[in-house]
Amino acid sequence: MDQSEALKLVRQLLRAKDDDELMKLVSLYLPLVDGTYFSIATAATQQLEREGKPAAAEALRELTNRMLRMKTLI
């Protein structure tokens, strides 16, 4: 996964309309997720915090941590 793909995935995850859509995206992309995704997701979380969007930042952080746990179980 390159940086643009990782950023696109972060945006898709943040725009998911509900948990069902979110989990479908996670299931679809989890095999492709790598260190690039995690570094982009971390940077996006920090940017959301700087923009004064703590709820979005926390949601992305929790999702990224969940994805990391799922990834290590594969």
Backbone hydrogen bonds in HBPLUS format (Angstrom, degrees):
<---DONOR---> <-ACCEPTOR-->    atom                        ^
c    i                          cat <-CA-CA->   ^        H-A-AA   ^      H-
h    n   atom  resd res      DA  || num        DHA   H-A  angle D-A-AA Bond
n    s   type  num  typ     dist DA aas  dist angle  dist       angle   num
A0006-ALA N   A0002-ASP O   2.96 MM   4  6.20 158.3  2.01 154.6 161.4     1
A0007-LEU N   A0003-GLN O   2.89 MM   4  6.09 160.2  1.93 151.1 156.3     2
A0008-LYS N   A0004-SER O   2.96 MM   4  6.08 155.7  2.02 142.4 149.2     3
A0009-LEU N   A0005-GLU O   2.96 MM   4  6.20 155.0  2.03 145.7 152.2     4
A0010-VAL N   A0006-ALA O   2.95 MM   4  6.24 160.2  1.99 150.3 155.5     5
A0011-ARG N   A0007-LEU O   3.01 MM   4  6.25 163.0  2.04 150.0 154.2     6
A0012-GLN N   A0008-LYS O   2.93 MM   4  6.21 156.4  1.99 147.4 154.3     7
A0013-LEU N   A0009-LEU O   2.86 MM   4  6.09 162.7  1.89 156.6 160.9     8
A0014-LEU N   A0010-VAL O   2.96 MM   4  6.19 157.6  2.01 150.8 156.9     9
A0015-ARG N   A0011-ARG O   3.01 MM   4  6.18 137.6  2.20 142.8 154.0    10
A0015-ARG N   A0012-GLN O   3.19 MM   3  5.12 128.6  2.47  93.2 106.6    11
A0016-ALA N   A0013-LEU O   3.36 MM   3  5.35 160.7  2.40 100.5 106.1    12
A0022-LEU N   A0018-ASP O   3.02 MM   4  6.25 160.0  2.07 150.4 156.8    13
A0023-MET N   A0019-ASP O   2.86 MM   4  6.04 162.9  1.89 152.6 155.9    14
A0024-LYS N   A0020-ASP O   3.01 MM   4  6.23 148.8  2.11 145.3 154.1    15
A0025-LEU N   A0021-GLU O   3.02 MM   4  6.29 157.3  2.08 149.9 155.3    16
A0026-VAL N   A0022-LEU O   2.95 MM   4  6.24 161.3  1.98 150.7 156.2    17
A0027-SER N   A0023-MET O   2.89 MM   4  5.99 164.6  1.91 145.2 149.5    18
A0028-LEU N   A0024-LYS O   2.95 MM   4  6.07 153.9  2.02 143.7 151.1    19
A0029-TYR N   A0025-LEU O   2.91 MM   4  6.04 164.0  1.94 156.0 159.4    20
A0030-LEU N   A0026-VAL O   2.79 MM   4  5.43 140.5  1.95 150.4 156.8    21
A0032-LEU N   A0029-TYR O   2.85 MM   3  5.38 142.2  1.99 119.0 130.4    22
A0033-VAL N   A0029-TYR O   3.20 MM   4  6.39 127.5  2.50 148.2 161.5    23
A0033-VAL N   A0030-LEU O   3.16 MM   3  5.15 145.1  2.29 102.4 112.4    24
A0037-TYR N   A0034-ASP O   3.07 MM   3  5.46 116.9  2.49 106.6 120.2    25
A0038-PHE N   A0034-ASP O   3.22 MM   4  6.63 163.9  2.25 154.5 158.3    26
A0039-SER N   A0035-GLY O   2.96 MM   4  6.19 154.2  2.03 150.3 156.7    27
A0040-ILE N   A0036-THR O   2.97 MM   4  6.17 160.2  2.01 153.5 159.0    28
A0041-ALA N   A0037-TYR O   2.77 MM   4  5.97 163.4  1.80 159.7 164.9    29
A0042-THR N   A0038-PHE O   3.03 MM   4  6.09 151.7  2.11 137.4 144.7    30
A0043-ALA N   A0039-SER O   3.03 MM   4  6.24 158.6  2.08 143.2 148.8    31
A0044-ALA N   A0040-ILE O   2.83 MM   4  6.08 154.9  1.90 149.9 157.4    32
A0045-THR N   A0041-ALA O   2.92 MM   4  6.11 150.9  2.00 143.6 151.2    33
A0046-GLN N   A0042-THR O   3.02 MM   4  6.31 159.5  2.07 149.5 154.4    34
A0047-GLN N   A0043-ALA O   2.93 MM   4  6.17 152.6  2.01 145.5 153.4    35
A0048-LEU N   A0044-ALA O   2.93 MM   4  6.16 157.6  1.98 148.6 154.1    36
A0049-GLU N   A0045-THR O   3.05 MM   4  6.35 152.7  2.13 145.9 153.3    37
A0050-ARG N   A0046-GLN O   2.97 MM   4  6.29 156.5  2.03 147.5 153.7    38
A0051-GLU N   A0047-GLN O   2.95 MM   4  6.19 141.8  2.09 145.3 156.1    39
A0053-LYS N   A0048-LEU O   2.88 MM   5  5.20 158.8  1.93 155.1 154.8    40
A0052-GLY N   A0049-GLU O   3.05 MM   3  5.17 159.2  2.09 107.3 112.1    41
A0057-ALA N   A0053-LYS O   3.02 MM   4  6.23 161.0  2.06 154.7 160.9    42
A0058-GLU N   A0054-PRO O   2.88 MM   4  6.00 160.2  1.92 148.0 152.7    43
A0059-ALA N   A0055-ALA O   2.96 MM   4  6.13 157.5  2.01 145.8 152.3    44
A0060-LEU N   A0056-ALA O   2.97 MM   4  6.17 161.8  2.00 150.4 154.7    45
A0061-ARG N   A0057-ALA O   2.92 MM   4  6.10 157.6  1.97 146.6 153.5    46
A0062-GLU N   A0058-GLU O   2.87 MM   4  6.05 165.8  1.89 152.9 156.1    47
A0063-LEU N   A0059-ALA O   2.96 MM   4  6.12 160.5  2.00 146.4 152.2    48
A0064-THR N   A0060-LEU O   2.85 MM   4  5.97 161.7  1.88 150.3 155.6    49
A0065-ASN N   A0061-ARG O   2.93 MM   4  6.14 159.2  1.98 149.7 155.3    50
A0066-ARG N   A0062-GLU O   2.92 MM   4  6.12 154.3  1.99 144.8 152.3    51
A0067-MET N   A0063-LEU O   2.83 MM   4  6.10 156.5  1.89 150.6 157.2    52
A0068-LEU N   A0064-THR O   2.91 MM   4  6.14 150.9  2.00 145.2 153.3    53
A0069-ARG N   A0065-ASN O   3.01 MM   4  6.31 158.3  2.06 147.5 152.6    54
A0070-MET N   A0066-ARG O   2.91 MM   4  6.20 160.3  1.95 149.5 155.4    55
A0071-LYS N   A0067-MET O   2.77 MM   4  5.91 155.4  1.83 147.6 154.9    56
A0072-THR N   A0068-LEU O   2.99 MM   4  6.21 152.2  2.07 147.9 154.3    57
A0073-LEU N   A0070-MET O   3.13 MM   3  5.23 142.9  2.27  99.0 109.9    58
A0074-ILE N   A0071-LYS O   3.24 MM   3  5.40 151.1  2.33 101.4 109.6    59
